[in-house]
Amino acid sequence: MSQSSALRVYEQVEAEPMSLFSAKDFDNHEHISFFCDPKTGLKTIIAIHNTKRGPALGGCRMWSYASEEEAITDALRLSKGMTYKAAMADLPLGGGKSVIIGDSNKDKSAALFEKMGECVQSLNGQYIIAEDVGVTTDDVAHMAKKTKYAVGLAKKSGDPSPVTAYGVYKGLKAAMRTRLGHENVRDVKFALQGVGHVGMEILKLLFEDGLLARNGQQVYICDINESYVKKAVDNYGVIPVPTDKIYDQNVDVFVPCALGAIINDRTIPRLKASIVAGCANNQLAENRHGSILRERNILYAPDYVINAGGLINVYHELNDQPHYNRQKALDHVLGIYDTLQEVFEMSQKQSMPTNQAADMIAEKRFKQPPSGGGLAAA
Ligand code: NAD
């Protein structure tokens, strides 16, 4: 842990009593900052989990948290997840995340995000901010007026979703190779939950790969947003099913692209798929669900490995000289295929669930500096 590790309070946020250093999710975070600016209404927590491999990079989430404790817990969990994701993608980056307490539909202003930019700047590059739930590329642009440590700008790497989808698509093939012995999507049936930014892009890639052009009837989809469902059906001929029926489809691959915690005690017994591989964050309700999937012979592609394309994309915005190169980012994302193969092999050889194998590889990596040196821009 660095010497600067501390709970830093700029203006004391009125907090409910809770333990921090002994909190379940604290997990040796290096640095947690609390910032408050009554003028703009900004109340934010920046959590830096681990910077052994490089500066902590992670998005900023704006959410109407039910309590400050919930906001702190979210920041801690999300930042830890970024450490694992960066290490598995072999990036010279650490893990961090920020949360803004507020309603993204009502409480946003340019001034609030500029203030957020000042907070990030005051950490002198230990933390690099990007977008997350409730925060758009426009908001990041406001932050970038006050800090040089903001990435995912529309005029640079832009929306990461197509790159994330590309990584998930390659990951699907790695899982198919391992479990089904081939990568031919035309012989495989899919159930895709959530056809938002990433899910719709995955359909496009399936289409381009020849599956949907020939037989869209092999893909079942659902979404709570009817207009997205209609778009997917109109464009790709997929079969819509009610959201609560997506787990029951007679398919080979279940592709979660909406919510977290959807792999749980209630859903696992319903799955007929032999592969679970999709972009959604925190798919397992609890770690033990990885073991249950394994017992049922369902191959799980750990979420933070298969969905790292977005992070790899913003890394290229930071690192590419003289400027961001989309093709370089896409080439880099291809590595997700090999990383997943490594995870699957370790899981097989050591008879352990794939989520545990991924955690072990990541933990080994983030205890030491990256092999290929640090950021070009650092
Ligand atoms: P999105 O909001 O564009 O898409 C999510 C879709 O899920 C929406 O269309 C929403 O209507 C739908 N949905 C919500 N609840 C649902 C339910 N109960 N049943 C069916 N559909 C439901 O988000 P996205 O950017 O496509 O991201 C999807 C997931 O992937 C999220 O968990 C996100 O955290 C994760 N992720 C995204 C990226 C990225 O680059 N966008 C990167 C890494 C991880």
Boltz pocket constraint, residues with backbone or C-beta under 6 A from the ligand:
constraints:
  - pocket:
      binder: B
      contacts: [[A, 160], [A, 161], [A, 162], [A, 164], [A, 193], [A, 194], [A, 195], [A, 196], [A, 197], [A, 198], [A, 199], [A, 222], [A, 223], [A, 224], [A, 225], [A, 228], [A, 243], [A, 256], [A, 257], [A, 258], [A, 259], [A, 260], [A, 279], [A, 280], [A, 281], [A, 307], [A, 308], [A, 310]]
      max_distance: 6.0
